[in-house]
Amino acid sequence: MSVALPNDYNKVLYQPLAEADPEVQQIIENETWRQFSGLELIASENLTSLATMEANGSILTNKYSEGLPGARYYGGNEYIDQLERLCQERALKAFDLDPKIWGVNVQPYSGSTANFATFTAILNPQDRIMGLGLPSGGHLTHGFYTAKKKISASSIYFQSFPYQVDLKTGIIDYEGLHKNADLFKPRLLITGGSAYPRDWDYARLAETAKSQGAYLMSDIAHISGLVAAKVQSNPFEYCDIVTTTTHKTLRGPRAGLIFYRKDKDAEMEGKINAAVFPACQGGPHNNTIAGIAVALKQAADPAFKEYATQIINNSRAMAEKLHEKGYKLQTDGSDNHLILWDLRPLALTGSKIEKICDLAHITLNKNAVPGDLSAMTPGGVRLGMGALTSRGMKESDMHKVAEFLIRVIDISLEIQSKVGKKLVDFLKAAESHEGIKQLHADVEKFATSFPLPGVRDTSSIKKPSA
Ligand SMILES: Cc1ncc(COP(=O)(O)O)c(C=O)c1O
């Protein structure tokens, strides 16, 4: 016999979203249409699975579970303990790690907090760190600061000295890094980035870290799906710690993971766990941990390797087509899921192309390219193939997407030659340009011919009326 639903102040707790809050429901529907009808090329994004979203939107959001499985500060965690242990096991399995050598904390709320918790675990305030500089494709949380301001907490609480890519080749200047490490004497060397289109030489980095007695950490946020599928080099072979987000190529919900070696330092496990909670975070987001567990199960499946291989094939197909047109790509191509496109030879800026792509319903982001004089006007854009690959696109589809991008460039050059370089004038002209309107229509027709992960029936997706 089922229990009757209340008809009092608790009534709202049983109403579906569309009834309880049509305003939010409408926004979700509009966003679903946006994702379905556009081309998502943001390299840090992906489209997660229906099962992950179900777990992430589940009743697990209700439970507090500060602490670790078997050692919680609250009662009632018998199932949450099972969940977190399952997630840990799956994380180690997805990356083919021996549980005697590696442990994992699955509680970080995001990649940034995973990184800061790692620093908290193994560094003292004002210890020295070296990460790939932001203009070279690194990430904010690896110590970014400008001449005027310490931007990231990782540069406020630690002394940071970036390494760079070689300005000619775009490849990491491992030699320069080694020399500077010898002078700067970092306690932690960080690998990984957000806009680096090539694989990493972990053996070389380990040599540098070892020469200084420094920890080696790899932040594989962008490439973790590719690492799990073994289509990129394996950082676990050389690193003390590996952090990642779970929502980029790994294709899970938005969160982070910290993997740590247990065999070299008996205290490492305790240091990492204590840094996540209570030092940096509070209660774990158990609904998210359930979503991560689901995504990690998928990542251990042979089909995931096919997906990861297709990402790289798609990147190469896109790079090939743009290269053929004579455009300048950082490092002349890509080994992973992303391409960094240097627009400076075309006398266009990343901001203009980002905005004009938005008008055409192609989503990408402006990005600094090595050698940019001002961070305010990035000279390039970053293209990622994760989301398009999850929608089922293959090499020939990448050629079509490249053709759309080539149209964007041609229209941008035409507008710029008419109205000059000022962004406001450029945008005003772009908004009423017939070529952009036609491109928008062509993009929409193409994009809506592919399924949208998580939505079983695309005919249920409604175009917003406004
Ligand atoms: C390399 C790298 N690390 C960390 C992060 C931060 O992740 P989050 O946005 O989940 O905090 C990102 C995000 O793009 C990233 O690219």
The ligand as a MOL file (V3000), in Angstrom:
LIG
                    3D

  0  0  0     0  0            999 V3000
M  V30 BEGIN CTAB
M  V30 COUNTS 16 16 0 0 0
M  V30 BEGIN ATOM
M  V30 1 C 43.8890 21.6010 -16.5300 0
M  V30 2 C 42.7300 22.0370 -15.7120 0
M  V30 3 N 42.7740 21.8990 -14.3820 0
M  V30 4 C 41.7610 22.2980 -13.5880 0
M  V30 5 C 40.6200 22.8510 -14.1200 0
M  V30 6 C 39.5480 23.3660 -13.2120 0
M  V30 7 O 38.4440 22.5620 -13.1790 0
M  V30 8 P 37.0600 23.0970 -12.5480 0
M  V30 9 O 36.5200 24.0750 -13.5030 0
M  V30 10 O 36.2660 21.8290 -12.4080 0
M  V30 11 O 37.3910 23.6900 -11.2190 0
M  V30 12 C 40.5070 22.9920 -15.5050 0
M  V30 13 C 39.2720 23.5810 -16.0820 0
M  V30 14 O 39.1100 23.8580 -17.2050 0
M  V30 15 C 41.5910 22.5850 -16.3200 0
M  V30 16 O 41.5510 22.7570 -17.6420 0
M  V30 END ATOM
M  V30 BEGIN BOND
M  V30 1 1 1 2
M  V30 2 1 2 3
M  V30 3 2 2 15
M  V30 4 2 3 4
M  V30 5 1 4 5
M  V30 6 1 5 6
M  V30 7 2 5 12
M  V30 8 1 6 7
M  V30 9 1 7 8
M  V30 10 2 8 9
M  V30 11 1 8 10
M  V30 12 1 8 11
M  V30 13 1 12 13
M  V30 14 1 12 15
M  V30 15 2 13 14
M  V30 16 1 15 16
M  V30 END BOND
M  V30 END CTAB
M  END
